[in-house]
Amino acid sequence: MVSAVLMTGTLPPAVVHAQWQPFGDGSFSGSSEPRPGRANRANRPPPPVTQGVLISRATDQAMGQAILQYEQIVAAGGWPSIPAGPKLKFGSKGKRVALLQKRLAASGDYAGTGRRAAGFDRGVHDAVVRFQTRHGLTPSGEVNRFTLKALNVSAPHRLRQLRLNRQRLRKMLARTKGKKYIVVNIPGYDLQAVSGGQVQVSSRVVVGKPATPTPVVSAGVRAVNFLPHWHVPQSIARRALIPAVKKDPQYLTKESIRVYASWGGSEVNPAQVNWWAPQGKRYVFRQDPGPFNALGLIRLDMPNRHIVYMHDTPLKKLFRFHLRPYSAGCVRVERVQDVAAWLMKSQPARIAQMTQSGQQQTVKLARPVPVHFIYLSAWASGGGTANFRIDIYDKDGTAASGARLAKWDSGSRSVAP
């Protein structure tokens, strides 16, 4: 059985299933198990965010071009807002479609005539896809409520966002120049392993949800742990694990979770524990290694004061969503085996062999490899093409502007598959 992964482990599947339901663009709210929406089924999984090196002079120069373009847009009066209403798609007509055409033309996504009679045709559809791609949304070509909110973020705010994120980028340039490093862009859900000024490995990632955000932090990967145990934090055990055992006495056995009197102490038979008594909370829990483990098959050890790290996950389907704020702080890496091979200067086949050996191993690196968790919610690519992402942690001051598109937390529990 696959559990739902938290910052350092899991919550019971029943807890997750009761709280999360994805919309077509990969966001969550509601009351059922995560599953791809129609738009996700109709489109291929999202690509990594950037093809070139994100933290680079080229990105800085492109951001300068984008800032100039957005200054001109603001000086010209920005773009119109589109009122709320039914989803806009092929065949839609009316005033809202005409406003959509003007809005997309102002940001350079639409080059059509803007005639109201044309309605929502192929040209408008393609323009919406371009806009959605630049904003990290599922490129469905339809204007749903998330796309509508992104469209209605004002031009002045987008300009401020570009300027703010250019400052963040420039602070990182000196720290990454000429070095081998890993960078995780939190709102971009993207990882790059860089050396020699080139991206050697890129990967989609899952990051923390707003209630349990992934911190902006710099550390060093010191070792690669193969087939790790997961030691359940006491807070998670009391909030989720023990209630699950009360409902299903076989839960721990199903999840391959063992009970101990204390860390380093003797193992306890869970059937002999009165989980309703106060002393039931004094026990500690450890999940056996294996593909079902909350940490997956590989953990990348990067000591830091936030106690966050990168690791594998048994819930591979999460990487199919365009928006991926599911965890309670740690970063789940889709191509974790390729990252491990790059860190160890080994062949992927060797890494696969080690994960399939059934033997726990820790490989220490000759020297730590720097890793940076950063927060770039806006950047630019070649020609000054501006890219924006949802400001999921409200670090840009976007809540009032509408750029923070969704209320991601649907309850008090820190659930993150």
Secondary structure as a PSIPRED ss2 file (coil, helix, strand):
# PSIPRED VFORMAT (PSIPRED V4.0)

   1 M C   1.000  0.000  0.000
   2 V C   1.000  0.000  0.000
   3 S C   1.000  0.000  0.000
   4 A E   0.000  0.000  1.000
   5 V E   0.000  0.000  1.000
   6 L E   0.000  0.000  1.000
   7 M C   1.000  0.000  0.000
   8 T C   1.000  0.000  0.000
   9 G E   0.000  0.000  1.000
  10 T E   0.000  0.000  1.000
  11 L E   0.000  0.000  1.000
  12 P C   1.000  0.000  0.000
  13 P H   0.000  1.000  0.000
  14 A H   0.000  1.000  0.000
  15 V H   0.000  1.000  0.000
  16 V H   0.000  1.000  0.000
  17 H H   0.000  1.000  0.000
  18 A C   1.000  0.000  0.000
  19 Q C   1.000  0.000  0.000
  20 W C   1.000  0.000  0.000
  21 Q C   1.000  0.000  0.000
  22 P E   0.000  0.000  1.000
  23 F C   1.000  0.000  0.000
  24 G C   1.000  0.000  0.000
  25 D C   1.000  0.000  0.000
  26 G C   1.000  0.000  0.000
  27 S C   1.000  0.000  0.000
  28 F E   0.000  0.000  1.000
  29 S C   1.000  0.000  0.000
  30 G C   1.000  0.000  0.000
  31 S C   1.000  0.000  0.000
  32 S C   1.000  0.000  0.000
  33 E C   1.000  0.000  0.000
  34 P C   1.000  0.000  0.000
  35 R C   1.000  0.000  0.000
  36 P C   1.000  0.000  0.000
  37 G C   1.000  0.000  0.000
  38 R H   0.000  1.000  0.000
  39 A H   0.000  1.000  0.000
  40 N H   0.000  1.000  0.000
  41 R H   0.000  1.000  0.000
  42 A H   0.000  1.000  0.000
  43 N C   1.000  0.000  0.000
  44 R C   1.000  0.000  0.000
  45 P C   1.000  0.000  0.000
  46 P C   1.000  0.000  0.000
  47 P C   1.000  0.000  0.000
  48 P C   1.000  0.000  0.000
  49 V C   1.000  0.000  0.000
  50 T C   1.000  0.000  0.000
  51 Q C   1.000  0.000  0.000
  52 G C   1.000  0.000  0.000
  53 V C   1.000  0.000  0.000
  54 L C   1.000  0.000  0.000
  55 I C   1.000  0.000  0.000
  56 S C   1.000  0.000  0.000
  57 R H   0.000  1.000  0.000
  58 A H   0.000  1.000  0.000
  59 T H   0.000  1.000  0.000
  60 D H   0.000  1.000  0.000
  61 Q H   0.000  1.000  0.000
  62 A H   0.000  1.000  0.000
  63 M H   0.000  1.000  0.000
  64 G H   0.000  1.000  0.000
  65 Q H   0.000  1.000  0.000
  66 A H   0.000  1.000  0.000
  67 I H   0.000  1.000  0.000
  68 L H   0.000  1.000  0.000
  69 Q H   0.000  1.000  0.000
  70 Y H   0.000  1.000  0.000
  71 E H   0.000  1.000  0.000
  72 Q H   0.000  1.000  0.000
  73 I H   0.000  1.000  0.000
  74 V H   0.000  1.000  0.000
  75 A H   0.000  1.000  0.000
  76 A C   1.000  0.000  0.000
  77 G C   1.000  0.000  0.000
  78 G C   1.000  0.000  0.000
  79 W C   1.000  0.000  0.000
  80 P C   1.000  0.000  0.000
  81 S C   1.000  0.000  0.000
  82 I C   1.000  0.000  0.000
  83 P C   1.000  0.000  0.000
  84 A C   1.000  0.000  0.000
  85 G C   1.000  0.000  0.000
  86 P C   1.000  0.000  0.000
  87 K C   1.000  0.000  0.000
  88 L E   0.000  0.000  1.000
  89 K C   1.000  0.000  0.000
  90 F C   1.000  0.000  0.000
  91 G C   1.000  0.000  0.000
  92 S C   1.000  0.000  0.000
  93 K C   1.000  0.000  0.000
  94 G C   1.000  0.000  0.000
  95 K H   0.000  1.000  0.000
  96 R H   0.000  1.000  0.000
  97 V H   0.000  1.000  0.000
  98 A H   0.000  1.000  0.000
  99 L H   0.000  1.000  0.000
 100 L H   0.000  1.000  0.000
 101 Q H   0.000  1.000  0.000
 102 K H   0.000  1.000  0.000
 103 R H   0.000  1.000  0.000
 104 L H   0.000  1.000  0.000
 105 A H   0.000  1.000  0.000
 106 A H   0.000  1.000  0.000
 107 S C   1.000  0.000  0.000
 108 G C   1.000  0.000  0.000
 109 D C   1.000  0.000  0.000
 110 Y C   1.000  0.000  0.000
 111 A C   1.000  0.000  0.000
 112 G C   1.000  0.000  0.000
 113 T C   1.000  0.000  0.000
 114 G C   1.000  0.000  0.000
 115 R C   1.000  0.000  0.000
 116 R H   0.000  1.000  0.000
 117 A H   0.000  1.000  0.000
 118 A H   0.000  1.000  0.000
 119 G C   1.000  0.000  0.000
 120 F C   1.000  0.000  0.000
 121 D C   1.000  0.000  0.000
 122 R H   0.000  1.000  0.000
 123 G H   0.000  1.000  0.000
 124 V H   0.000  1.000  0.000
 125 H H   0.000  1.000  0.000
 126 D H   0.000  1.000  0.000
 127 A H   0.000  1.000  0.000
 128 V H   0.000  1.000  0.000
 129 V H   0.000  1.000  0.000
 130 R H   0.000  1.000  0.000
 131 F H   0.000  1.000  0.000
 132 Q H   0.000  1.000  0.000
 133 T H   0.000  1.000  0.000
 134 R H   0.000  1.000  0.000
 135 H C   1.000  0.000  0.000
 136 G C   1.000  0.000  0.000
 137 L C   1.000  0.000  0.000
 138 T C   1.000  0.000  0.000
 139 P C   1.000  0.000  0.000
 140 S C   1.000  0.000  0.000
 141 G C   1.000  0.000  0.000
 142 E C   1.000  0.000  0.000
 143 V E   0.000  0.000  1.000
 144 N C   1.000  0.000  0.000
 145 R H   0.000  1.000  0.000
 146 F H   0.000  1.000  0.000
 147 T H   0.000  1.000  0.000
 148 L H   0.000  1.000  0.000
 149 K H   0.000  1.000  0.000
 150 A H   0.000  1.000  0.000
 151 L H   0.000  1.000  0.000
 152 N C   1.000  0.000  0.000
 153 V C   1.000  0.000  0.000
 154 S C   1.000  0.000  0.000
 155 A H   0.000  1.000  0.000
 156 P H   0.000  1.000  0.000
 157 H H   0.000  1.000  0.000
 158 R H   0.000  1.000  0.000
 159 L H   0.000  1.000  0.000
 160 R H   0.000  1.000  0.000
 161 Q H   0.000  1.000  0.000
 162 L H   0.000  1.000  0.000
 163 R H   0.000  1.000  0.000
 164 L H   0.000  1.000  0.000
 165 N H   0.000  1.000  0.000
 166 R H   0.000  1.000  0.000
 167 Q H   0.000  1.000  0.000
 168 R H   0.000  1.000  0.000
 169 L H   0.000  1.000  0.000
 170 R H   0.000  1.000  0.000
 171 K H   0.000  1.000  0.000
 172 M H   0.000  1.000  0.000
 173 L H   0.000  1.000  0.000
 174 A H   0.000  1.000  0.000
 175 R H   0.000  1.000  0.000
 176 T H   0.000  1.000  0.000
 177 K C   1.000  0.000  0.000
 178 G C   1.000  0.000  0.000
 179 K C   1.000  0.000  0.000
 180 K C   1.000  0.000  0.000
 181 Y E   0.000  0.000  1.000
 182 I E   0.000  0.000  1.000
 183 V E   0.000  0.000  1.000
 184 V E   0.000  0.000  1.000
 185 N E   0.000  0.000  1.000
 186 I C   1.000  0.000  0.000
 187 P C   1.000  0.000  0.000
 188 G C   1.000  0.000  0.000
 189 Y C   1.000  0.000  0.000
 190 D E   0.000  0.000  1.000
 191 L E   0.000  0.000  1.000
 192 Q E   0.000  0.000  1.000
 193 A E   0.000  0.000  1.000
 194 V E   0.000  0.000  1.000
 195 S E   0.000  0.000  1.000
 196 G C   1.000  0.000  0.000
 197 G C   1.000  0.000  0.000
 198 Q E   0.000  0.000  1.000
 199 V E   0.000  0.000  1.000
 200 Q E   0.000  0.000  1.000
 201 V E   0.000  0.000  1.000
 202 S E   0.000  0.000  1.000
 203 S E   0.000  0.000  1.000
 204 R E   0.000  0.000  1.000
 205 V E   0.000  0.000  1.000
 206 V E   0.000  0.000  1.000
 207 V E   0.000  0.000  1.000
 208 G E   0.000  0.000  1.000
 209 K C   1.000  0.000  0.000
 210 P C   1.000  0.000  0.000
 211 A C   1.000  0.000  0.000
 212 T C   1.000  0.000  0.000
 213 P C   1.000  0.000  0.000
 214 T C   1.000  0.000  0.000
 215 P C   1.000  0.000  0.000
 216 V C   1.000  0.000  0.000
 217 V E   0.000  0.000  1.000
 218 S E   0.000  0.000  1.000
 219 A E   0.000  0.000  1.000
 220 G E   0.000  0.000  1.000
 221 V E   0.000  0.000  1.000
 222 R E   0.000  0.000  1.000
 223 A E   0.000  0.000  1.000
 224 V E   0.000  0.000  1.000
 225 N E   0.000  0.000  1.000
 226 F E   0.000  0.000  1.000
 227 L C   1.000  0.000  0.000
 228 P C   1.000  0.000  0.000
 229 H C   1.000  0.000  0.000
 230 W E   0.000  0.000  1.000
 231 H E   0.000  0.000  1.000
 232 V E   0.000  0.000  1.000
 233 P C   1.000  0.000  0.000
 234 Q H   0.000  1.000  0.000
 235 S H   0.000  1.000  0.000
 236 I H   0.000  1.000  0.000
 237 A H   0.000  1.000  0.000
 238 R H   0.000  1.000  0.000
 239 R H   0.000  1.000  0.000
 240 A H   0.000  1.000  0.000
 241 L H   0.000  1.000  0.000
 242 I H   0.000  1.000  0.000
 243 P H   0.000  1.000  0.000
 244 A H   0.000  1.000  0.000
 245 V H   0.000  1.000  0.000
 246 K H   0.000  1.000  0.000
 247 K H   0.000  1.000  0.000
 248 D C   1.000  0.000  0.000
 249 P C   1.000  0.000  0.000
 250 Q C   1.000  0.000  0.000
 251 Y H   0.000  1.000  0.000
 252 L H   0.000  1.000  0.000
 253 T H   0.000  1.000  0.000
 254 K H   0.000  1.000  0.000
 255 E C   1.000  0.000  0.000
 256 S C   1.000  0.000  0.000
 257 I E   0.000  0.000  1.000
 258 R E   0.000  0.000  1.000
 259 V E   0.000  0.000  1.000
 260 Y E   0.000  0.000  1.000
 261 A C   1.000  0.000  0.000
 262 S C   1.000  0.000  0.000
 263 W C   1.000  0.000  0.000
 264 G C   1.000  0.000  0.000
 265 G C   1.000  0.000  0.000
 266 S C   1.000  0.000  0.000
 267 E E   0.000  0.000  1.000
 268 V E   0.000  0.000  1.000
 269 N C   1.000  0.000  0.000
 270 P H   0.000  1.000  0.000
 271 A H   0.000  1.000  0.000
 272 Q H   0.000  1.000  0.000
 273 V C   1.000  0.000  0.000
 274 N C   1.000  0.000  0.000
 275 W C   1.000  0.000  0.000
 276 W C   1.000  0.000  0.000
 277 A C   1.000  0.000  0.000
 278 P H   0.000  1.000  0.000
 279 Q H   0.000  1.000  0.000
 280 G H   0.000  1.000  0.000
 281 K H   0.000  1.000  0.000
 282 R H   0.000  1.000  0.000
 283 Y C   1.000  0.000  0.000
 284 V E   0.000  0.000  1.000
 285 F E   0.000  0.000  1.000
 286 R E   0.000  0.000  1.000
 287 Q E   0.000  0.000  1.000
 288 D C   1.000  0.000  0.000
 289 P C   1.000  0.000  0.000
 290 G C   1.000  0.000  0.000
 291 P C   1.000  0.000  0.000
 292 F C   1.000  0.000  0.000
 293 N C   1.000  0.000  0.000
 294 A C   1.000  0.000  0.000
 295 L C   1.000  0.000  0.000
 296 G C   1.000  0.000  0.000
 297 L C   1.000  0.000  0.000
 298 I E   0.000  0.000  1.000
 299 R E   0.000  0.000  1.000
 300 L E   0.000  0.000  1.000
 301 D E   0.000  0.000  1.000
 302 M C   1.000  0.000  0.000
 303 P C   1.000  0.000  0.000
 304 N C   1.000  0.000  0.000
 305 R C   1.000  0.000  0.000
 306 H C   1.000  0.000  0.000
 307 I C   1.000  0.000  0.000
 308 V C   1.000  0.000  0.000
 309 Y C   1.000  0.000  0.000
 310 M E   0.000  0.000  1.000
 311 H E   0.000  0.000  1.000
 312 D C   1.000  0.000  0.000
 313 T C   1.000  0.000  0.000
 314 P C   1.000  0.000  0.000
 315 L C   1.000  0.000  0.000
 316 K H   0.000  1.000  0.000
 317 K H   0.000  1.000  0.000
 318 L H   0.000  1.000  0.000
 319 F H   0.000  1.000  0.000
 320 R H   0.000  1.000  0.000
 321 F C   1.000  0.000  0.000
 322 H C   1.000  0.000  0.000
 323 L C   1.000  0.000  0.000
 324 R C   1.000  0.000  0.000
 325 P E   0.000  0.000  1.000
 326 Y E   0.000  0.000  1.000
 327 S E   0.000  0.000  1.000
 328 A C   1.000  0.000  0.000
 329 G C   1.000  0.000  0.000
 330 C C   1.000  0.000  0.000
 331 V E   0.000  0.000  1.000
 332 R E   0.000  0.000  1.000
 333 V E   0.000  0.000  1.000
 334 E C   1.000  0.000  0.000
 335 R C   1.000  0.000  0.000
 336 V H   0.000  1.000  0.000
 337 Q H   0.000  1.000  0.000
 338 D H   0.000  1.000  0.000
 339 V H   0.000  1.000  0.000
 340 A H   0.000  1.000  0.000
 341 A H   0.000  1.000  0.000
 342 W H   0.000  1.000  0.000
 343 L H   0.000  1.000  0.000
 344 M H   0.000  1.000  0.000
 345 K C   1.000  0.000  0.000
 346 S C   1.000  0.000  0.000
 347 Q C   1.000  0.000  0.000
 348 P H   0.000  1.000  0.000
 349 A H   0.000  1.000  0.000
 350 R H   0.000  1.000  0.000
 351 I H   0.000  1.000  0.000
 352 A H   0.000  1.000  0.000
 353 Q H   0.000  1.000  0.000
 354 M H   0.000  1.000  0.000
 355 T H   0.000  1.000  0.000
 356 Q H   0.000  1.000  0.000
 357 S C   1.000  0.000  0.000
 358 G C   1.000  0.000  0.000
 359 Q C   1.000  0.000  0.000
 360 Q C   1.000  0.000  0.000
 361 Q E   0.000  0.000  1.000
 362 T E   0.000  0.000  1.000
 363 V E   0.000  0.000  1.000
 364 K E   0.000  0.000  1.000
 365 L E   0.000  0.000  1.000
 366 A E   0.000  0.000  1.000
 367 R E   0.000  0.000  1.000
 368 P E   0.000  0.000  1.000
 369 V E   0.000  0.000  1.000
 370 P E   0.000  0.000  1.000
 371 V E   0.000  0.000  1.000
 372 H E   0.000  0.000  1.000
 373 F E   0.000  0.000  1.000
 374 I E   0.000  0.000  1.000
 375 Y C   1.000  0.000  0.000
 376 L C   1.000  0.000  0.000
 377 S C   1.000  0.000  0.000
 378 A E   0.000  0.000  1.000
 379 W E   0.000  0.000  1.000
 380 A E   0.000  0.000  1.000
 381 S E   0.000  0.000  1.000
 382 G H   0.000  1.000  0.000
 383 G H   0.000  1.000  0.000
 384 G H   0.000  1.000  0.000
 385 T E   0.000  0.000  1.000
 386 A E   0.000  0.000  1.000
 387 N E   0.000  0.000  1.000
 388 F E   0.000  0.000  1.000
 389 R C   1.000  0.000  0.000
 390 I C   1.000  0.000  0.000
 391 D C   1.000  0.000  0.000
 392 I C   1.000  0.000  0.000
 393 Y C   1.000  0.000  0.000
 394 D C   1.000  0.000  0.000
 395 K C   1.000  0.000  0.000
 396 D C   1.000  0.000  0.000
 397 G C   1.000  0.000  0.000
 398 T C   1.000  0.000  0.000
 399 A C   1.000  0.000  0.000
 400 A C   1.000  0.000  0.000
 401 S C   1.000  0.000  0.000
 402 G C   1.000  0.000  0.000
 403 A C   1.000  0.000  0.000
 404 R C   1.000  0.000  0.000
 405 L C   1.000  0.000  0.000
 406 A C   1.000  0.000  0.000
 407 K C   1.000  0.000  0.000
 408 W C   1.000  0.000  0.000
 409 D C   1.000  0.000  0.000
 410 S C   1.000  0.000  0.000
 411 G C   1.000  0.000  0.000
 412 S C   1.000  0.000  0.000
 413 R C   1.000  0.000  0.000
 414 S C   1.000  0.000  0.000
 415 V C   1.000  0.000  0.000
 416 A C   1.000  0.000  0.000
 417 P C   1.000  0.000  0.000
